[in-house]
Amino acid sequence: MRPNIITEAGITTRFNQWWSSTPFITSGVILICGAIYLVCLLIGYDSYREICFLPSAVASHFQVYRFYTSVLFHGSLLHVLFNMLTLAPLGTELERIMGSVRLLFLMFLLATTNAVLHLIVAFLVAYNPLYPVPSLVDECSIGFSGVLFSMIVIETSLSGVQSRSVFGLFNIPAKWYAWILLILFQFLASNVSLLGHLSGILSGFAYTYGLFNYLLPGPSFYSSIEGLSLLSICVRRPGFILCTGGTTYGQLPTHYNMSTSTAPSSLINGNLLRNISSWIPSRQTSTTEASPTQEQEDPRFPGRGRTLASTGTEPTAREASANLHARLLDNTTPSDPLTNSQ
């Protein structure tokens, strides 16, 4: 008899299971960023000054394309690995809640707002009269980490948790989680863009507080995109998640919005149940107090039968049988019960 042998799944099997559980847009962004870094590595391209986010170039030459090229390029293997490993759980969680098309639009919106805030803060700090720092407008920034900081703020607000663990070492209040990460990365890593991460945190808070609601399309916009024939192949993919369209103006249902939006539905459901129950006939007992002469009701048979048009006390069983016997002896037509009772 062969002994029971328990084997663990190999690394390849675990990776396939993890990758198959990653939604469509999240896995697509990971593949695109990884492929761009691999191509740059193979062809020896390292002139990131042409594609990075450079405030002076954006302001002087209006190079808006830097808003998006700077997000997709990374400077080192550790840089792209750390960002993509952080994107995998964050993007999976948000995409399952929001849908694939909505998350793609959210990434586009966050990349745009992060760049605008980065540009404004860089020029304000560089040319402030108290302590100007002109080098900030010539700082070249690349990487997906700015969008990741925005997604961290949004996911933390959505989860509603009270505390978060920092690298498994200690717990901090959830509202300070993104700020603690910002400070730690500045001290632990080199060549980290402080303004890029700070702009991401500000964009994330602006989104959760509803300041970007006027920039968000309605649910019909996402439904129309999902219905395009060009995207039918993507929609049929197993990892593609359709947008539910249940939130007003397309905004993310944060913990506060969900707690306030569920109150009307619960009231409607309660009224509906009460209306339905009022239509169903039910047996009701009299609310008046029973007289001492009346017998107590049997709990097995609630309610009490009454004879038609009875005004006084009900006849006992002996009286009823005597009346019936007298009528049977009489060879006449039975009298009306109403008359006899009166």
Phi and psi restraints in degrees (value plus and minus 20) as a CYANA .aco file:
   2 ARG   PHI     -96.3   -56.3
   2 ARG   PSI     115.3   155.3
   3 PRO   PHI     -91.1   -51.1
   3 PRO   PSI     132.1   172.1
   4 ASN   PHI     -91.3   -51.3
   4 ASN   PSI     100.4   140.4
   5 ILE   PHI    -131.0   -91.0
   5 ILE   PSI     102.5   142.5
   6 ILE   PHI    -123.0   -83.0
   6 ILE   PSI      97.7   137.7
   7 THR   PHI    -132.8   -92.8
   7 THR   PSI     125.1   165.1
   8 GLU   PHI    -111.8   -71.8
   8 GLU   PSI     132.2   172.2
   9 ALA   PHI     -87.6   -47.6
   9 ALA   PSI     124.7   164.7
  10 GLY   PHI     -95.5   -55.5
  10 GLY   PSI     156.6   196.6
  11 ILE   PHI     -85.7   -45.7
  11 ILE   PSI     -58.7   -18.7
  12 THR   PHI     -84.1   -44.1
  12 THR   PSI     -62.5   -22.5
  13 THR   PHI     -85.2   -45.2
  13 THR   PSI     -62.3   -22.3
  14 ARG   PHI     -84.7   -44.7
  14 ARG   PSI     -59.8   -19.8
  15 PHE   PHI     -85.4   -45.4
  15 PHE   PSI     -61.0   -21.0
  16 ASN   PHI     -84.2   -44.2
  16 ASN   PSI     -60.1   -20.1
  17 GLN   PHI     -85.4   -45.4
  17 GLN   PSI     -61.8   -21.8
  18 TRP   PHI     -85.7   -45.7
  18 TRP   PSI     -61.9   -21.9
  19 TRP   PHI     -90.0   -50.0
  19 TRP   PSI     -56.5   -16.5
  20 SER   PHI     -88.8   -48.8
  20 SER   PSI     -44.2    -4.2
  21 SER   PHI    -106.1   -66.1
  21 SER   PSI     -26.2    13.8
  22 THR   PHI    -102.9   -62.9
  22 THR   PSI     107.1   147.1
  23 PRO   PHI     -83.9   -43.9
  23 PRO   PSI     156.0   196.0
  24 PHE   PHI     -86.6   -46.6
  24 PHE   PSI     -73.8   -33.8
  25 ILE   PHI     -88.5   -48.5
  25 ILE   PSI     -61.2   -21.2
  26 THR   PHI     -82.0   -42.0
  26 THR   PSI     -67.0   -27.0
  27 SER   PHI     -86.4   -46.4
  27 SER   PSI     -53.3   -13.3
  28 GLY   PHI     -86.6   -46.6
  28 GLY   PSI     -61.4   -21.4
  29 VAL   PHI     -85.6   -45.6
  29 VAL   PSI     -58.6   -18.6
  30 ILE   PHI     -83.2   -43.2
  30 ILE   PSI     -62.6   -22.6
  31 LEU   PHI     -86.4   -46.4
  31 LEU   PSI     -60.8   -20.8
  32 ILE   PHI     -86.2   -46.2
  32 ILE   PSI     -67.7   -27.7
  33 CYS   PHI     -84.2   -44.2
  33 CYS   PSI     -61.1   -21.1
  34 GLY   PHI     -85.7   -45.7
  34 GLY   PSI     -60.2   -20.2
  35 ALA   PHI     -87.8   -47.8
  35 ALA   PSI     -58.8   -18.8
  36 ILE   PHI     -84.0   -44.0
  36 ILE   PSI     -62.4   -22.4
  37 TYR   PHI     -86.5   -46.5
  37 TYR   PSI     -58.3   -18.3
  38 LEU   PHI     -86.1   -46.1
  38 LEU   PSI     -60.8   -20.8
  39 VAL   PHI     -85.7   -45.7
  39 VAL   PSI     -62.8   -22.8
  40 CYS   PHI     -83.0   -43.0
  40 CYS   PSI     -55.2   -15.2
  41 LEU   PHI     -89.8   -49.8
  41 LEU   PSI     -57.7   -17.7
  42 LEU   PHI     -93.5   -53.5
  42 LEU   PSI     -58.2   -18.2
  43 ILE   PHI    -110.8   -70.8
  43 ILE   PSI     -23.2    16.8
  44 GLY   PHI      55.2    95.2
  44 GLY   PSI       8.1    48.1
  45 TYR   PHI    -104.5   -64.5
  45 TYR   PSI     101.1   141.1
  46 ASP   PHI    -159.3  -119.3
  46 ASP   PSI      -3.1    36.9
  47 SER   PHI    -109.8   -69.8
  47 SER   PSI      53.5    93.5
  48 TYR   PHI     -95.1   -55.1
  48 TYR   PSI     -26.9    13.1
  49 ARG   PHI     -88.5   -48.5
  49 ARG   PSI     -37.8     2.2
  50 GLU   PHI    -103.4   -63.4
  50 GLU   PSI     -40.4    -0.4
  51 ILE   PHI    -142.6  -102.6
  51 ILE   PSI     -29.1    10.9
  52 CYS   PHI     -94.2   -54.2
  52 CYS   PSI     148.6   188.6
  53 PHE   PHI    -103.0   -63.0
  53 PHE   PSI      90.4   130.4
  54 LEU   PHI    -140.5  -100.5
  54 LEU   PSI      87.6   127.6
  55 PRO   PHI     -77.0   -37.0
  55 PRO   PSI     -59.3   -19.3
  56 SER   PHI     -85.9   -45.9
  56 SER   PSI     -59.2   -19.2
  57 ALA   PHI     -90.6   -50.6
  57 ALA   PSI     -57.3   -17.3
  58 VAL   PHI     -85.9   -45.9
  58 VAL   PSI     -61.2   -21.2
  59 ALA   PHI     -94.8   -54.8
  59 ALA   PSI     -58.1   -18.1
  60 SER   PHI    -104.2   -64.2
  60 SER   PSI     -59.8   -19.8
  61 HIS   PHI    -131.3   -91.3
  61 HIS   PSI     -17.4    22.6
  62 PHE   PHI      34.7    74.7
  62 PHE   PSI      29.7    69.7
  63 GLN   PHI    -109.8   -69.8
  63 GLN   PSI      59.0    99.0
  64 VAL   PHI     -90.7   -50.7
  64 VAL   PSI     -42.2    -2.2
  65 TYR   PHI     -80.4   -40.4
  65 TYR   PSI     -41.0    -1.0
  66 ARG   PHI     -87.0   -47.0
  66 ARG   PSI     -39.3     0.7
  67 PHE   PHI     -77.4   -37.4
  67 PHE   PSI     -55.1   -15.1
  68 TYR   PHI    -130.8   -90.8
  68 TYR   PSI     -52.0   -12.0
  69 THR   PHI     -88.3   -48.3
  69 THR   PSI     -53.1   -13.1
  70 SER   PHI     -87.4   -47.4
  70 SER   PSI     -42.9    -2.9
  71 VAL   PHI     -98.0   -58.0
  71 VAL   PSI     -52.9   -12.9
  72 LEU   PHI    -108.0   -68.0
  72 LEU   PSI     -38.5     1.5
  73 PHE   PHI    -117.2   -77.2
  73 PHE   PSI     127.6   167.6
  74 HIS   PHI    -153.3  -113.3
  74 HIS   PSI     133.6   173.6
  75 GLY   PHI    -109.5   -69.5
  75 GLY   PSI     -42.9    -2.9
  76 SER   PHI    -170.3  -130.3
  76 SER   PSI     148.5   188.5
  77 LEU   PHI     -85.4   -45.4
  77 LEU   PSI     -61.3   -21.3
  78 LEU   PHI     -84.3   -44.3
  78 LEU   PSI     -55.1   -15.1
  79 HIS   PHI     -82.6   -42.6
  79 HIS   PSI     -70.8   -30.8
  80 VAL   PHI     -91.1   -51.1
  80 VAL   PSI     -55.5   -15.5
  81 LEU   PHI     -85.6   -45.6
  81 LEU   PSI     -66.2   -26.2
  82 PHE   PHI     -84.2   -44.2
  82 PHE   PSI     -63.1   -23.1
  83 ASN   PHI     -86.0   -46.0
  83 ASN   PSI     -61.9   -21.9
  84 MET   PHI     -92.9   -52.9
  84 MET   PSI     -55.2   -15.2
  85 LEU   PHI     -88.1   -48.1
  85 LEU   PSI     -47.7    -7.7
  86 THR   PHI     -97.7   -57.7
  86 THR   PSI     -54.7   -14.7
  87 LEU   PHI     -88.8   -48.8
  87 LEU   PSI     -53.3   -13.3
  88 ALA   PHI     -76.6   -36.6
  88 ALA   PSI     -75.3   -35.3
  89 PRO   PHI     -91.4   -51.4
  89 PRO   PSI     -57.1   -17.1
  90 LEU   PHI     -86.0   -46.0
  90 LEU   PSI     -69.5   -29.5
  91 GLY   PHI     -84.4   -44.4
  91 GLY   PSI     -57.2   -17.2
  92 THR   PHI     -82.8   -42.8
  92 THR   PSI     -65.0   -25.0
  93 GLU   PHI     -84.5   -44.5
  93 GLU   PSI     -66.0   -26.0
  94 LEU   PHI     -91.9   -51.9
  94 LEU   PSI     -56.0   -16.0
  95 GLU   PHI     -88.8   -48.8
  95 GLU   PSI     -54.7   -14.7
  96 ARG   PHI     -88.2   -48.2
  96 ARG   PSI     -47.1    -7.1
  97 ILE   PHI    -105.3   -65.3
  97 ILE   PSI     -63.7   -23.7
  98 MET   PHI    -114.8   -74.8
  98 MET   PSI     -50.1   -10.1
  99 GLY   PHI      83.1   123.1
  99 GLY   PSI     140.3   180.3
 100 SER   PHI     -90.4   -50.4
 100 SER   PSI     -68.1   -28.1
 101 VAL   PHI     -86.0   -46.0
 101 VAL   PSI     -59.3   -19.3
 102 ARG   PHI     -85.8   -45.8
 102 ARG   PSI     -58.0   -18.0
 103 LEU   PHI     -88.7   -48.7
 103 LEU   PSI     -58.0   -18.0
 104 LEU   PHI     -82.4   -42.4
 104 LEU   PSI     -62.5   -22.5
 105 PHE   PHI     -86.0   -46.0
 105 PHE   PSI     -56.3   -16.3
 106 LEU   PHI     -83.3   -43.3
 106 LEU   PSI     -62.9   -22.9
 107 MET   PHI     -82.3   -42.3
 107 MET   PSI     -62.1   -22.1
 108 PHE   PHI     -83.2   -43.2
 108 PHE   PSI     -62.4   -22.4
 109 LEU   PHI     -85.7   -45.7
 109 LEU   PSI     -63.5   -23.5
 110 LEU   PHI     -87.1   -47.1
 110 LEU   PSI     -58.3   -18.3
 111 ALA   PHI     -82.3   -42.3
 111 ALA   PSI     -58.2   -18.2
 112 THR   PHI     -90.9   -50.9
 112 THR   PSI     -69.6   -29.6
 113 THR   PHI     -87.1   -47.1
 113 THR   PSI     -55.3   -15.3
 114 ASN   PHI     -81.4   -41.4
 114 ASN   PSI     -62.7   -22.7
 115 ALA   PHI     -86.8   -46.8
 115 ALA   PSI     -60.4   -20.4
 116 VAL   PHI     -85.1   -45.1
 116 VAL   PSI     -65.6   -25.6
 117 LEU   PHI     -84.6   -44.6
 117 LEU   PSI     -59.8   -19.8
 118 HIS   PHI     -80.1   -40.1
 118 HIS   PSI     -62.6   -22.6
 119 LEU   PHI     -84.6   -44.6
 119 LEU   PSI     -64.0   -24.0
 120 ILE   PHI     -86.9   -46.9
 120 ILE   PSI     -67.1   -27.1
 121 VAL   PHI     -85.2   -45.2
 121 VAL   PSI     -58.7   -18.7
 122 ALA   PHI     -81.5   -41.5
 122 ALA   PSI     -64.1   -24.1
 123 PHE   PHI     -94.4   -54.4
 123 PHE   PSI     -53.2   -13.2
 124 LEU   PHI     -85.7   -45.7
 124 LEU   PSI     -62.3   -22.3
 125 VAL   PHI     -95.1   -55.1
 125 VAL   PSI     -55.6   -15.6
 126 ALA   PHI     -88.7   -48.7
 126 ALA   PSI     -52.9   -12.9
 127 TYR   PHI    -140.7  -100.7
 127 TYR   PSI       7.5    47.5
 128 ASN   PHI     -95.2   -55.2
 128 ASN   PSI     126.2   166.2
 129 PRO   PHI     -92.6   -52.6
 129 PRO   PSI     -40.0     0.0
 130 LEU   PHI    -100.4   -60.4
 130 LEU   PSI     -74.0   -34.0
 131 TYR   PHI    -164.2  -124.2
 131 TYR   PSI      61.3   101.3
 132 PRO   PHI     -90.6   -50.6
 132 PRO   PSI     122.9   162.9
 133 VAL   PHI    -149.5  -109.5
 133 VAL   PSI      64.2   104.2
 134 PRO   PHI     -85.6   -45.6
 134 PRO   PSI     -40.0     0.0
 135 SER   PHI     -88.7   -48.7
 135 SER   PSI     -36.5     3.5
 136 LEU   PHI     -87.0   -47.0
 136 LEU   PSI     -50.8   -10.8
 137 VAL   PHI     -95.9   -55.9
 137 VAL   PSI     -33.6     6.4
 138 ASP   PHI    -126.6   -86.6
 138 ASP   PSI      -4.0    36.0
 139 GLU   PHI    -105.4   -65.4
 139 GLU   PSI     105.3   145.3
 140 CYS   PHI    -115.3   -75.3
 140 CYS   PSI     104.6   144.6
 141 SER   PHI    -144.9  -104.9
 141 SER   PSI     116.0   156.0
 142 ILE   PHI    -159.1  -119.1
 142 ILE   PSI     141.6   181.6
 143 GLY   PHI      98.2   138.2
 143 GLY   PSI     140.3   180.3
 144 PHE   PHI    -110.9   -70.9
 144 PHE   PSI     -16.5    23.5
 145 SER   PHI     -88.6   -48.6
 145 SER   PSI     -48.3    -8.3
 146 GLY   PHI     -83.5   -43.5
 146 GLY   PSI     -63.9   -23.9
 147 VAL   PHI     -86.6   -46.6
 147 VAL   PSI     -54.6   -14.6
 148 LEU   PHI     -84.2   -44.2
 148 LEU   PSI     -59.4   -19.4
 149 PHE   PHI     -84.6   -44.6
 149 PHE   PSI     -57.1   -17.1
 150 SER   PHI     -84.6   -44.6
 150 SER   PSI     -62.1   -22.1
 151 MET   PHI     -87.9   -47.9
 151 MET   PSI     -52.5   -12.5
 152 ILE   PHI     -83.2   -43.2
 152 ILE   PSI     -63.5   -23.5
 153 VAL   PHI     -84.1   -44.1
 153 VAL   PSI     -62.9   -22.9
 154 ILE   PHI     -87.1   -47.1
 154 ILE   PSI     -65.2   -25.2
 155 GLU   PHI     -85.8   -45.8
 155 GLU   PSI     -57.7   -17.7
 156 THR   PHI     -84.9   -44.9
 156 THR   PSI     -61.0   -21.0
 157 SER   PHI     -87.4   -47.4
 157 SER   PSI     -56.6   -16.6
 158 LEU   PHI     -91.6   -51.6
 158 LEU   PSI     -58.5   -18.5
 159 SER   PHI     -87.5   -47.5
 159 SER   PSI     -51.5   -11.5
 160 GLY   PHI      55.5    95.5
 160 GLY   PSI      -6.3    33.7
 161 VAL   PHI     -93.3   -53.3
 161 VAL   PSI     136.5   176.5
 162 GLN   PHI    -114.7   -74.7
 162 GLN   PSI     -42.8    -2.8
 163 SER   PHI    -163.9  -123.9
 163 SER   PSI     136.4   176.4
 164 ARG   PHI    -154.2  -114.2
 164 ARG   PSI     128.1   168.1
 165 SER   PHI    -113.8   -73.8
 165 SER   PSI     114.6   154.6
 166 VAL   PHI    -119.4   -79.4
 166 VAL   PSI      82.8   122.8
 167 PHE   PHI      36.5    76.5
 167 PHE   PSI       4.6    44.6
 168 GLY   PHI      51.9    91.9
 168 GLY   PSI      -8.3    31.7
 169 LEU   PHI    -115.5   -75.5
 169 LEU   PSI     -64.8   -24.8
 170 PHE   PHI    -174.2  -134.2
 170 PHE   PSI     140.4   180.4
 171 ASN   PHI    -123.5   -83.5
 171 ASN   PSI     124.1   164.1
 172 ILE   PHI    -154.5  -114.5
 172 ILE   PSI     141.0   181.0
 173 PRO   PHI     -79.4   -39.4
 173 PRO   PSI     122.0   162.0
 174 ALA   PHI     -81.4   -41.4
 174 ALA   PSI     -52.4   -12.4
 175 LYS   PHI     -89.8   -49.8
 175 LYS   PSI     -38.6     1.4
 176 TRP   PHI    -121.2   -81.2
 176 TRP   PSI     -15.6    24.4
 177 TYR   PHI     -81.8   -41.8
 177 TYR   PSI     -69.1   -29.1
 178 ALA   PHI     -85.9   -45.9
 178 ALA   PSI     -56.8   -16.8
 179 TRP   PHI     -89.2   -49.2
 179 TRP   PSI     -57.2   -17.2
 180 ILE   PHI     -86.1   -46.1
 180 ILE   PSI     -60.7   -20.7
 181 LEU   PHI     -82.9   -42.9
 181 LEU   PSI     -58.9   -18.9
 182 LEU   PHI     -80.3   -40.3
 182 LEU   PSI     -64.9   -24.9
 183 ILE   PHI     -88.2   -48.2
 183 ILE   PSI     -62.0   -22.0
 184 LEU   PHI     -84.5   -44.5
 184 LEU   PSI     -62.1   -22.1
 185 PHE   PHI     -86.2   -46.2
 185 PHE   PSI     -51.6   -11.6
 186 GLN   PHI     -86.5   -46.5
 186 GLN   PSI     -52.8   -12.8
 187 PHE   PHI    -110.8   -70.8
 187 PHE   PSI     -51.2   -11.2
 188 LEU   PHI    -109.1   -69.1
 188 LEU   PSI     -46.2    -6.2
 189 ALA   PHI    -138.2   -98.2
 189 ALA   PSI     136.9   176.9
 190 SER   PHI    -125.2   -85.2
 190 SER   PSI     137.6   177.6
 191 ASN   PHI      35.7    75.7
 191 ASN   PSI      23.7    63.7
 192 VAL   PHI    -118.9   -78.9
 192 VAL   PSI     113.0   153.0
 193 SER   PHI    -101.6   -61.6
 193 SER   PSI      86.8   126.8
 194 LEU   PHI     -86.3   -46.3
 194 LEU   PSI     -63.2   -23.2
 195 LEU   PHI     -88.3   -48.3
 195 LEU   PSI     -54.9   -14.9
 196 GLY   PHI     -83.8   -43.8
 196 GLY   PSI     -65.1   -25.1
 197 HIS   PHI     -91.1   -51.1
 197 HIS   PSI     -59.3   -19.3
 198 LEU   PHI     -83.6   -43.6
 198 LEU   PSI     -60.7   -20.7
 199 SER   PHI     -84.0   -44.0
 199 SER   PSI     -56.3   -16.3
 200 GLY   PHI     -84.3   -44.3
 200 GLY   PSI     -61.4   -21.4
 201 ILE   PHI     -84.9   -44.9
 201 ILE   PSI     -63.0   -23.0
 202 LEU   PHI     -84.0   -44.0
 202 LEU   PSI     -59.5   -19.5
 203 SER   PHI     -86.4   -46.4
 203 SER   PSI     -58.8   -18.8
 204 GLY   PHI     -83.3   -43.3
 204 GLY   PSI     -63.3   -23.3
 205 PHE   PHI     -87.9   -47.9
 205 PHE   PSI     -57.7   -17.7
 206 ALA   PHI     -83.1   -43.1
 206 ALA   PSI     -56.3   -16.3
 207 TYR   PHI     -89.7   -49.7
 207 TYR   PSI     -64.6   -24.6
 208 THR   PHI     -88.5   -48.5
 208 THR   PSI     -48.5    -8.5
 209 TYR   PHI    -105.3   -65.3
 209 TYR   PSI     -18.0    22.0
 210 GLY   PHI      62.8   102.8
 210 GLY   PSI      -2.5    37.5
 211 LEU   PHI     -96.1   -56.1
 211 LEU   PSI     -35.5     4.5
 212 PHE   PHI    -123.8   -83.8
 212 PHE   PSI      -6.2    33.8
 213 ASN   PHI     -82.8   -42.8
 213 ASN   PSI     -53.0   -13.0
 214 TYR   PHI     -93.0   -53.0
 214 TYR   PSI     -32.7     7.3
 215 LEU   PHI    -114.0   -74.0
 215 LEU   PSI     -26.9    13.1
 216 LEU   PHI    -116.7   -76.7
 216 LEU   PSI     111.9   151.9
 217 PRO   PHI     -95.8   -55.8
 217 PRO   PSI     149.7   189.7
 218 GLY   PHI    -101.8   -61.8
 218 GLY   PSI     154.7   194.7
 219 PRO   PHI     -81.2   -41.2
 219 PRO   PSI     -49.0    -9.0
 220 SER   PHI     -85.7   -45.7
 220 SER   PSI     -47.6    -7.6
 221 PHE   PHI     -84.5   -44.5
 221 PHE   PSI     -66.2   -26.2
 222 TYR   PHI     -87.8   -47.8
 222 TYR   PSI     -56.9   -16.9
 223 SER   PHI     -86.6   -46.6
 223 SER   PSI     -57.4   -17.4
 224 SER   PHI     -87.6   -47.6
 224 SER   PSI     -55.6   -15.6
 225 ILE   PHI     -88.3   -48.3
 225 ILE   PSI     -61.5   -21.5
 226 GLU   PHI     -85.7   -45.7
 226 GLU   PSI     -43.7    -3.7
 227 GLY   PHI    -108.2   -68.2
 227 GLY   PSI     -21.1    18.9
 228 LEU   PHI     -86.6   -46.6
 228 LEU   PSI     120.3   160.3
 229 SER   PHI     -89.0   -49.0
 229 SER   PSI     -47.5    -7.5
 230 LEU   PHI     -87.3   -47.3
 230 LEU   PSI     -47.0    -7.0
 231 LEU   PHI    -120.8   -80.8
 231 LEU   PSI      -7.4    32.6
 232 SER   PHI     -84.1   -44.1
 232 SER   PSI     -53.0   -13.0
 233 ILE   PHI     -87.8   -47.8
 233 ILE   PSI     -59.9   -19.9
 234 CYS   PHI     -89.4   -49.4
 234 CYS   PSI     -59.1   -19.1
 235 VAL   PHI     -85.5   -45.5
 235 VAL   PSI     -53.2   -13.2
 236 ARG   PHI     -99.5   -59.5
 236 ARG   PSI     -24.4    15.6
 237 ARG   PHI     -86.4   -46.4
 237 ARG   PSI     125.5   165.5
 238 PRO   PHI     -81.9   -41.9
 238 PRO   PSI     -52.3   -12.3
 239 GLY   PHI    -105.2   -65.2
 239 GLY   PSI     -23.1    16.9
 240 PHE   PHI     -99.0   -59.0
 240 PHE   PSI     110.1   150.1
 241 ILE   PHI    -134.0   -94.0
 241 ILE   PSI     102.7   142.7
 242 LEU   PHI     -93.5   -53.5
 242 LEU   PSI     129.5   169.5
 243 CYS   PHI     -99.2   -59.2
 243 CYS   PSI     115.9   155.9
 244 THR   PHI     -97.7   -57.7
 244 THR   PSI     -51.9   -11.9
 245 GLY   PHI      49.6    89.6
 245 GLY   PSI       6.4    46.4
 246 GLY   PHI    -110.4   -70.4
 246 GLY   PSI     -25.6    14.4
 247 THR   PHI    -121.8   -81.8
 247 THR   PSI     124.0   164.0
 248 THR   PHI     -89.5   -49.5
 248 THR   PSI     113.0   153.0
 249 TYR   PHI      37.9    77.9
 249 TYR   PSI       0.9    40.9
 250 GLY   PHI      51.9    91.9
 250 GLY   PSI      -6.9    33.1
 251 GLN   PHI     -99.0   -59.0
 251 GLN   PSI     133.3   173.3
 252 LEU   PHI     -89.0   -49.0
 252 LEU   PSI     110.9   150.9
 253 PRO   PHI     -94.4   -54.4
 253 PRO   PSI      72.6   112.6
 254 THR   PHI     -92.6   -52.6
 254 THR   PSI     154.8   194.8
 255 HIS   PHI     -80.3   -40.3
 255 HIS   PSI     -57.7   -17.7
 256 TYR   PHI     -90.4   -50.4
 256 TYR   PSI     -63.5   -23.5
 257 ASN   PHI     -85.5   -45.5
 257 ASN   PSI     -56.4   -16.4
 258 MET   PHI     -88.8   -48.8
 258 MET   PSI     -58.0   -18.0
 259 SER   PHI     -88.4   -48.4
 259 SER   PSI     -51.0   -11.0
 260 THR   PHI    -105.6   -65.6
 260 THR   PSI     -48.7    -8.7
 261 SER   PHI    -100.3   -60.3
 261 SER   PSI     -37.8     2.2
 262 THR   PHI    -102.8   -62.8
 262 THR   PSI     -34.6     5.4
 263 ALA   PHI     -85.2   -45.2
 263 ALA   PSI     -67.9   -27.9
 264 PRO   PHI     -81.4   -41.4
 264 PRO   PSI     -61.0   -21.0
 265 SER   PHI     -83.5   -43.5
 265 SER   PSI     -58.4   -18.4
 266 SER   PHI     -86.5   -46.5
 266 SER   PSI     -55.8   -15.8
 267 LEU   PHI     -87.3   -47.3
 267 LEU   PSI     -60.7   -20.7
 268 ILE   PHI     -84.4   -44.4
 268 ILE   PSI     -63.9   -23.9
 269 ASN   PHI     -83.4   -43.4
 269 ASN   PSI     -59.8   -19.8
 270 GLY   PHI     -83.9   -43.9
 270 GLY   PSI     -63.7   -23.7
 271 ASN   PHI     -84.5   -44.5
 271 ASN   PSI     -58.4   -18.4
 272 LEU   PHI     -85.0   -45.0
 272 LEU   PSI     -62.1   -22.1
 273 LEU   PHI     -85.2   -45.2
 273 LEU   PSI     -60.0   -20.0
 274 ARG   PHI     -85.5   -45.5
 274 ARG   PSI     -58.0   -18.0
 275 ASN   PHI     -86.1   -46.1
 275 ASN   PSI     -61.1   -21.1
 276 ILE   PHI     -86.0   -46.0
 276 ILE   PSI     -61.4   -21.4
 277 SER   PHI     -86.4   -46.4
 277 SER   PSI     -47.2    -7.2
 278 SER   PHI     -93.5   -53.5
 278 SER   PSI     -42.6    -2.6
 279 TRP   PHI     -99.8   -59.8
 279 TRP   PSI     -39.8     0.2
 280 ILE   PHI    -104.4   -64.4
 280 ILE   PSI     105.7   145.7
 281 PRO   PHI     -87.6   -47.6
 281 PRO   PSI     116.8   156.8
 282 SER   PHI    -155.2  -115.2
 282 SER   PSI     132.9   172.9
 283 ARG   PHI    -105.2   -65.2
 283 ARG   PSI     104.8   144.8
 284 GLN   PHI    -139.8   -99.8
 284 GLN   PSI     120.8   160.8
 285 THR   PHI    -111.3   -71.3
 285 THR   PSI     138.6   178.6
 286 SER   PHI     -88.7   -48.7
 286 SER   PSI     119.6   159.6
 287 THR   PHI    -104.2   -64.2
 287 THR   PSI     -30.8     9.2
 288 THR   PHI     -96.7   -56.7
 288 THR   PSI     134.2   174.2
 289 GLU   PHI     -91.9   -51.9
 289 GLU   PSI     120.0   160.0
 290 ALA   PHI     -94.7   -54.7
 290 ALA   PSI     123.0   163.0
 291 SER   PHI     -96.4   -56.4
 291 SER   PSI     137.9   177.9
 292 PRO   PHI     -82.0   -42.0
 292 PRO   PSI     -45.8    -5.8
 293 THR   PHI     -97.2   -57.2
 293 THR   PSI     -40.8    -0.8
 294 GLN   PHI     -97.5   -57.5
 294 GLN   PSI     122.0   162.0
 295 GLU   PHI     -96.5   -56.5
 295 GLU   PSI     134.6   174.6
 296 GLN   PHI     -93.8   -53.8
 296 GLN   PSI     128.2   168.2
 297 GLU   PHI     -95.3   -55.3
 297 GLU   PSI     126.7   166.7
 298 ASP   PHI     -98.1   -58.1
 298 ASP   PSI     105.0   145.0
 299 PRO   PHI     -83.6   -43.6
 299 PRO   PSI     -41.3    -1.3
 300 ARG   PHI     -94.4   -54.4
 300 ARG   PSI     -46.4    -6.4
 301 PHE   PHI    -149.2  -109.2
 301 PHE   PSI      65.4   105.4
 302 PRO   PHI     -86.9   -46.9
 302 PRO   PSI     134.4   174.4
 303 GLY   PHI      70.2   110.2
 303 GLY   PSI     153.0   193.0
 304 ARG   PHI    -166.5  -126.5
 304 ARG   PSI     104.7   144.7
 305 GLY   PHI     -94.1   -54.1
 305 GLY   PSI     125.8   165.8
 306 ARG   PHI    -151.6  -111.6
 306 ARG   PSI     127.6   167.6
 307 THR   PHI     -99.3   -59.3
 307 THR   PSI     134.8   174.8
 308 LEU   PHI     -86.8   -46.8
 308 LEU   PSI     110.6   150.6
 309 ALA   PHI      41.4    81.4
 309 ALA   PSI      11.7    51.7
 310 SER   PHI    -105.2   -65.2
 310 SER   PSI     107.9   147.9
 311 THR   PHI    -128.7   -88.7
 311 THR   PSI     -49.9    -9.9
 312 GLY   PHI    -122.0   -82.0
 312 GLY   PSI    -171.3  -131.3
 313 THR   PHI     -95.4   -55.4
 313 THR   PSI     129.6   169.6
 314 GLU   PHI     -94.5   -54.5
 314 GLU   PSI     123.1   163.1
 315 PRO   PHI     -87.5   -47.5
 315 PRO   PSI     127.2   167.2
 316 THR   PHI     -97.4   -57.4
 316 THR   PSI     154.2   194.2
 317 ALA   PHI     -88.2   -48.2
 317 ALA   PSI     -56.0   -16.0
 318 ARG   PHI     -86.8   -46.8
 318 ARG   PSI     -62.2   -22.2
 319 GLU   PHI     -85.0   -45.0
 319 GLU   PSI     -60.3   -20.3
 320 ALA   PHI     -83.2   -43.2
 320 ALA   PSI     -61.5   -21.5
 321 SER   PHI     -89.1   -49.1
 321 SER   PSI     -55.3   -15.3
 322 ALA   PHI     -85.5   -45.5
 322 ALA   PSI     -62.5   -22.5
 323 ASN   PHI     -82.2   -42.2
 323 ASN   PSI     -62.5   -22.5
 324 LEU   PHI     -84.3   -44.3
 324 LEU   PSI     -59.5   -19.5
 325 HIS   PHI     -85.5   -45.5
 325 HIS   PSI     -58.3   -18.3
 326 ALA   PHI     -86.6   -46.6
 326 ALA   PSI     -59.6   -19.6
 327 ARG   PHI     -87.9   -47.9
 327 ARG   PSI     -54.8   -14.8
 328 LEU   PHI     -89.1   -49.1
 328 LEU   PSI     -56.1   -16.1
 329 LEU   PHI     -88.6   -48.6
 329 LEU   PSI     -51.8   -11.8
 330 ASP   PHI     -94.2   -54.2
 330 ASP   PSI     107.3   147.3
 331 ASN   PHI    -111.3   -71.3
 331 ASN   PSI      28.9    68.9
 332 THR   PHI    -143.8  -103.8
 332 THR   PSI     156.2   196.2
 333 THR   PHI     -93.4   -53.4
 333 THR   PSI     113.4   153.4
 334 PRO   PHI     -80.2   -40.2
 334 PRO   PSI     117.8   157.8
 335 SER   PHI     -95.5   -55.5
 335 SER   PSI     144.1   184.1
 336 ASP   PHI     -91.3   -51.3
 336 ASP   PSI     111.6   151.6
 337 PRO   PHI     -79.9   -39.9
 337 PRO   PSI     -49.8    -9.8
 338 LEU   PHI     -85.4   -45.4
 338 LEU   PSI     -60.2   -20.2
 339 THR   PHI     -88.8   -48.8
 339 THR   PSI     -60.4   -20.4
 340 ASN   PHI     -86.7   -46.7
 340 ASN   PSI     -57.5   -17.5
 341 SER   PHI     -88.4   -48.4
 341 SER   PSI     -55.3   -15.3
